[in-house]
């Protein structure tokens, strides 16, 4: 299936914004698909998923190039912590698949309820005590619990960035330290998503007649990279100023709209 250009651009913009701002990219994708009269599978185009994730990954690599370079060449302890933090999400993904509970990932009602949960987390974040602990001082148990917060974000409507940054602050990291660790964690998470999508594509290569044109895929990657970079820079400024809770009101508004909409259909 080939989507119109405007839908590809729209999806790339949503991916770039919601991947980093604490409003849940998966939740907005489910809602967007339903509003456009489709289901989430309509937009589950493997090639497009790969390039959109690659675009947002590129924005992280640019913004956090210094921290990533240090982790790869000097402080390998950070890599160990990132590995620990990734384990809960892997376990959660396997459990969802084994129990066939992954159908809930396409439910707009679930997304609406989870958006309210995200909003509550963001509001609570402003009540947390501020510390000076940097991401490099993260302990293995802090990494594990932040990873558990990331695992929760498998559900549509729960923001990965919001849940991990807020949990990092609750566990004693500074605002900047929690944000840095959160987005370093995103690198293996996004790489994992790209790997799974690529494996899926290779597995279905004999069943499909052809993919999307290369120029459309490139367009999606460029848009998601540019929007993702701008969103990430904006979010970091908001975190530094202690204004992460501002995004709670968007989550509440969209969550309530979706719940009312879904419970009054028909």
C-alpha positions in Angstrom: 0.0 0.0 0.0 1.2 3.5 -0.8 0.1 6.4 1.3 -0.4 9.9 -0.2 2.4 12.3 0.2 0.5 14.5 2.7 -0.1 11.5 5.0 3.6 10.6 4.9 4.5 14.1 5.9 1.8 14.2 8.6 3.1 10.9 10.0 6.7 12.1 9.9 5.7 15.3 11.7 3.8 13.4 14.4 6.7 11.0 14.8 9.2 13.8 15.1 7.1 15.8 17.6 5.6 13.0 19.7 8.8 10.8 19.8 10.5 13.4 22.0 7.9 15.7 23.5 6.2 13.9 26.5 2.8 13.3 24.7 3.3 9.7 23.4 3.9 9.1 19.7 2.2 5.7 19.7 -0.9 7.1 21.4 -1.2 10.0 18.8 -0.6 7.5 15.9 -3.5 5.3 17.1 -5.8 8.4 17.5 -4.7 9.8 14.2 -5.4 6.6 12.3 -8.8 6.4 13.8 -9.7 10.0 13.0 -8.6 9.4 9.4 -11.1 6.4 9.2 -8.4 3.8 9.3 -6.8 1.4 11.8 -3.3 1.5 13.1 -2.3 -1.3 10.7 -3.1 1.0 7.7 -0.1 3.1 8.8 2.0 0.1 9.8 4.1 0.2 6.6 7.4 -1.5 7.4 9.6 0.7 5.1 8.0 3.9 6.4 8.3 2.8 10.1 12.0 2.1 9.5 12.8 5.4 7.9 10.8 7.5 10.4 12.5 5.8 13.3 15.8 6.3 11.6 15.1 10.0 11.2 14.4 10.5 14.9 17.4 8.3 15.8 19.5 10.6 13.7 18.3 13.7 15.7 19.4 12.0 18.9 22.8 11.1 17.5 23.3 14.8 16.5 22.1 16.3 19.8 23.9 13.8 22.1 26.9 13.1 19.9 29.4 14.1 22.7 27.8 11.9 25.3 27.5 9.0 23.0 31.2 9.3 21.9 32.3 9.4 25.5 30.2 6.3 26.3 31.7 4.4 23.4 35.3 5.4 23.9 35.8 6.3 27.6 32.9 5.5 30.0 31.8 2.0 29.1 29.9 1.9 32.4 27.2 3.9 30.7 26.8 1.2 28.0 26.3 -1.3 30.8 23.6 0.8 32.4 21.8 1.3 29.1 21.8 -2.4 28.6 20.2 -2.9 32.1 17.7 -0.2 31.3 16.7 -1.9 28.1 15.9 -5.3 29.6 12.4 -4.4 31.1 11.2 -3.2 27.7 12.4 -6.4 26.0 10.6 -8.5 28.6 7.4 -6.5 28.3 7.4 -6.8 24.5 7.8 -10.6 24.7 5.0 -10.9 27.3 2.7 -8.9 25.1 3.4 -11.1 22.1 3.2 -14.4 24.0 -0.1 -13.5 25.7 -1.7 -11.9 22.5 -2.3 -8.8 24.6 -0.7 -6.6 21.9 -4.2 -6.0 20.4 -4.6 -3.2 23.1 -1.7 -1.4 21.4 -4.2 -0.4 18.6 -7.0 0.8 20.9 -7.8 4.5 20.9 -9.6 4.1 24.2 -6.5 2.6 25.8 -4.5 5.5 24.4 -7.0 8.1 25.8 -6.8 6.5 29.3 -3.0 6.3 29.2 -2.7 9.9 28.1 -4.4 10.9 31.3 -1.9 8.8 33.2 0.9 10.6 31.4 -0.5 13.9 32.2 -0.7 13.0 35.9 3.0 11.9 35.9 4.0 15.2 34.3 2.1 17.2 36.8 3.7 15.3 39.7 7.1 16.0 38.2 7.0 19.6 39.3 6.7 18.4 43.0 10.0 16.5 42.9 13.0 17.8 44.7 15.8 19.0 42.5 19.3 17.4 42.8 22.7 17.8 41.1 23.2 14.1 40.2 24.3 13.8 36.6 23.5 10.9 34.2 27.0 9.6 34.6 26.3 9.0 38.3 23.3 6.7 37.6 23.4 3.5 39.6 22.4 0.1 38.2 19.2 0.0 40.3 18.2 3.5 39.1 18.8 2.3 35.5 16.6 -0.7 36.1 13.7 1.3 37.4 14.0 3.9 34.7 14.0 1.0 32.3 10.7 -0.3 33.9 9.2 3.2 33.2 10.3 2.8 29.6 8.7 -0.6 29.4 5.3 0.9 30.5 5.6 3.2 27.5 4.9 0.3 25.2 1.2 1.1 25.9 -0.2 3.8 23.6 -0.7 7.0 25.4 2.2 6.6 27.9 5.0 8.8 26.9 8.5 7.2 26.8 10.3 10.5 27.4 7.8 11.7 30.0 7.8 8.5 32.0 11.6 8.0 31.9 12.5 11.6 32.7 10.0 11.8 35.5 11.1 8.5 37.0 14.8 9.5 36.7 14.0 12.7 38.7 12.1 10.7 41.3 15.0 8.4 41.7 17.4 11.2 42.4 18.8 12.4 39.1 18.9 16.1 38.2 16.5 17.3 35.5 19.3 17.4 32.9 20.7 14.1 34.1 17.3 12.4 33.8 16.7 13.8 30.3 20.2 12.8 29.1 19.8 9.2 30.4 16.3 9.0 28.9 17.5 9.9 25.4 20.6 7.8 25.6 18.2 4.9 26.5 16.2 5.8 23.4 19.1 4.8 21.1 19.0 1.1 21.8 15.2 1.2 22.0 14.9 2.8 18.5 17.7 0.6 17.1 15.7 -2.4 18.4 12.5 -1.1 16.7 14.4 -0.6 13.4 15.9 -4.1 13.7 12.5 -5.7 14.3 10.9 -3.8 11.4 13.8 -4.8 9.2 13.6 -8.5 10.1 9.8 -8.3 9.5 10.4 -6.7 6.1 12.9 -9.4 5.2 10.5 -12.1 6.4 7.7 -10.7 4.2 9.9 -9.9 1.2 8.5 -12.9 -0.7 4.9 -11.8 -0.1 5.0 -8.2 -1.2 5.1 -7.0 -4.8 7.1 -3.8 -4.1 7.9 -1.1 -1.6 7.3 2.6 -1.4 9.3 4.8 -3.8 12.7 5.7 -2.4 12.0 9.5 -2.7 8.9 9.1 -0.4 10.9 7.2 2.1 13.7 9.8 2.0 11.1 12.6 2.4 9.7 10.9 5.5 13.2 10.4 7.0 14.2 14.0 6.4 11.0 15.4 7.9 11.1 13.2 10.9 14.8 14.1 11.5 14.2 17.9 11.2 11.0 17.9 13.3 12.6 15.5 15.8 15.7 17.6 16.2 13.6 20.8 16.8 11.4 18.9 19.3 14.3 17.5 21.2 16.0 20.9 21.5 12.7 22.4 22.6 12.1 19.7 25.2 15.6 20.0 26.7 15.0 23.8 27.2 11.6 23.0 28.9 13.3 20.4 31.1 16.0 22.9 32.2 13.4 25.5 33.1 11.3 23.0 35.0 8.4 23.3 32.7 7.9 19.6 31.7 4.5 19.7 33.4 3.2 22.2 30.8 2.7 19.2 28.4 0.3 17.6 31.0 -2.5 19.9 29.8 -2.2 18.7 26.2 -2.3 15.1 27.4 -5.4 15.7 29.6 -7.2 17.5 26.7 -6.5 14.8 24.1 -7.1 12.0 26.6 -10.5 13.3 27.7 -11.5 14.0 24.1 -10.6 10.5 23.0 -12.4 8.9 26.0 -15.6 10.9 25.4 -15.4 10.2 21.7 -14.8 6.5 22.0 -17.4 5.9 24.8 -20.2 7.8 22.9 -19.6 6.3 19.4 -22.7 4.6 18.0 
